[in-house]
Amino acid sequence: MDSPSIKVTEKNDNRVVIEFNNIPRQYVNALRRLSISEVPTFSIDDVVMLENSSVMHDEAVAHRLGLIPLRTDLHRFVMPHLCECKSTLGCSRCRVLLVLDSEANDKTKVVGSGELISEDDVVKPITKEIPIIVLAPGQKLKFEAYARLGVGKDHAKWQPTSAAVVKDGKDETQSVLMIETTGSLTAEETVMAAIELLASKIKEFNNLIQSVGIKNKV
């Protein structure tokens, strides 16, 4: 039997295609599932509306904000439940503040993601072109928004992937994993984070099996 091997056949910021040879398909599919549901990204999770004279309700504006992909840095930030601050408000290690203050003067104005000002140089919308709301003349929108790390199994807004597929390769010993991302993380960052998660889960399972074995011997 040939030895296991992995080959990256295509890679750019938002897409990666990887061939797995002589590696059980369940491991490849585990990476796909983890990429979708457990690799964390930043998303706006709480909005303090200071002024909204538009025709759209506060809740609808907040929902749209949550769906704007935010560039994510997994090295400097931690999940809220793991942060040492233990605060529902969060701190500089587990949340990022974004603000917007926009007004339409004498003509209709499209308010876009480019008007969101982040306190962090990295964590901000992946593009300035995402429309949030249309303001009629005289209308204003002003709020504070708090972004936090989360995972896709809790809400789709935290999913880093826009597509994640495992398909058959050229022969029965080959599987092909394709990952496309929303831009919050690069495709490479997403796969590497999924690999780290899988390794951690395997280690935890191994420790559990060993502990059961020890108890059975007593």
N, C-alpha and C positions, 0 to 999 in steps of 0.2 A: 504493500500500500504506500502510495506517495505521501510525503510529509505535508502537513498543513501549510498553507501559504495565503497571503493576502496581497492584492494588487489594486492600487487606485488607478482606474482607467479614465476618469474625468474629474476635474476639480476646478471650481471657481468660488467666489465668495459665498454664493447662495445655493450651490449645487455640488454634490459629490456622488460619484458612482464607484463602488468598491466590489471587486470580485473576491469571494471567499472559496478557496479550494480545499477539499478534504476537511472541512469544518462542519460539525453538525448544524443542520439548518435551524434548530431551535435556538442556538446561540445567536445566529444572525437575526432571527426574528425578535429575540429579546432586545437586541440593540435597536431595532426599529421601534418596538413598543416603548422602550425607555426614552428614545428621542422624542416621541410624541408626548408622553404623559409625565415624565419625571425629571427631565432636564429643565432647570428653572430659567426663567427670563423675567425681566422687569415689565410691569404693566401698571397703569394708573388704577388704583384700588379705592381711593377715597377723594372726594371733591368737595371743597368748601366754597359754595357759591356766594360771592359777595354782591354781585349785581347781574341780573339777567332780565333785560326788557325785550328779548326776542319773543317770537311766537312758539319757541320750543321749550318744553318743560325742563326743569333742572335735571330730572332723572334721565331724560333722553340725551341731554348733552353729556352727562356723566357716562352713560353707556357708550356713546361714540368715542369719548376720550379713552375708555378702557380698551378699545379695539385698535388704537394707534400703536403699531410696533415701536418699541423703544430699544435703542442700542443697549446691550447688556454687558456688564463687566462682572464676571463670576469670581474674580480674584480679590476684589476689594470689598465686596458686600456679602452678607449672609442672609439666610432665610429669617423672617421675623421671629419665628418660634425658637430659633437657635441663638438669637442675639443676646448679649449679656445685659442690654439695657432693660429687658423684661418690661417694656413699656408699650401700651397700646398705641401711643403716638409715634413710637419709633425713634431712631437716632440716625446719625450720619453713617452708621455702618449697615443699617437695614432699610432705609427709605430715602427717597430723593424728592425734593420739592420742585414742582414746575408751576409757573404762574402765567396767566394771560390777562391782558387788559386791552380790549379792542372796542372801537366805536365806529359806526358808520355816520359820516357827516352829511354831505349833500347828495350822496348817491349810494345805491346798494353795494354792499361789500361782502365778499366771500372770506370768511375767517378760516385760515388753514393752519396746519400743524407747524408751519414755520414761525408762527407767532407765539408758540409755547417757549417760554424761557426757563431753562433748567439751571439749578444751582450746581449741577455737576457737568464737567466738560465732556464726559463720555455718554452718560445716560440721558439721551434726548431722542426725539423722533428720528427714524431712519431716513426720512425725507421731509422736505418742507411743503410738499405738494398735496398732502392729504386734507381734503375739505372737512371742516368741523360743523360750520353753520353759516347761513346767509343772513346778514343783518340788513334790515331796511333803514333808510335815512332816519337818524335820531335814536336808533337802538344801540344798546351797549351790552357787552359781555365781559365780566371780570370774575376771576376765581383763583383759588389755590388748589392744586392737585398734588396728591401724594402717591408716588409710585413705589411698589414693593416687589420683591421677588416672590414668585409663585410657580406652581406646576400645572401642566395641562389637565391632569386628572381631577383637579379642583375646579378649573374653569378654562374654557377654550382660549380665552384671551392670553393665557400664559403659555400656550403651545409655541415652541420655537419653529416647528415645521409647518410648511404649507402642503408638503407631500412626503410620504415615507412608504417605500414599497420594497418588498423582497420578491424576486422572481427567479425562475430557473436559469441556470447558465447553459453552457454548451453541452455539458454532460451531467449525469446524476450526482456527481461529487462536487458540483459547483453551484453556489448561490450568489446572486447579485443584489446588493443593497443600494438603493437610490434614495438620497435625502435631499430635499429642497427646503430652504428656510424662509421665514418671513423677513429676515434681515436683522432681527434682534441679536442673533448669534450667527457667525459664519457657519457654513455646512461642516467645516472641519472642527470647529469648536463644539458643535452639537454632537458629532460622532464621538469625539474624545471624551466629552462629559458623560455620554452614554456608556462608553467603555469603562470609565472609572466607577460609575454606578453599578454596572454589572459585576465588576471585580469585587466591589464592596459587598454586594449581595451574596456572591458565591462564598466569600470569606465568612460572612455571618452564618450562612447555612452550614459550612464546614465546622464552625465552632459549635453550633447547635448539635450537630451529629456527634461530635466528640464528647460533648457534655452528657448526652444521652447514653453514650457508650460507657462513660465513667460511672454513671449512676447504675447501669445494669450490672456492672462488675461488683458493686458493693453488696 
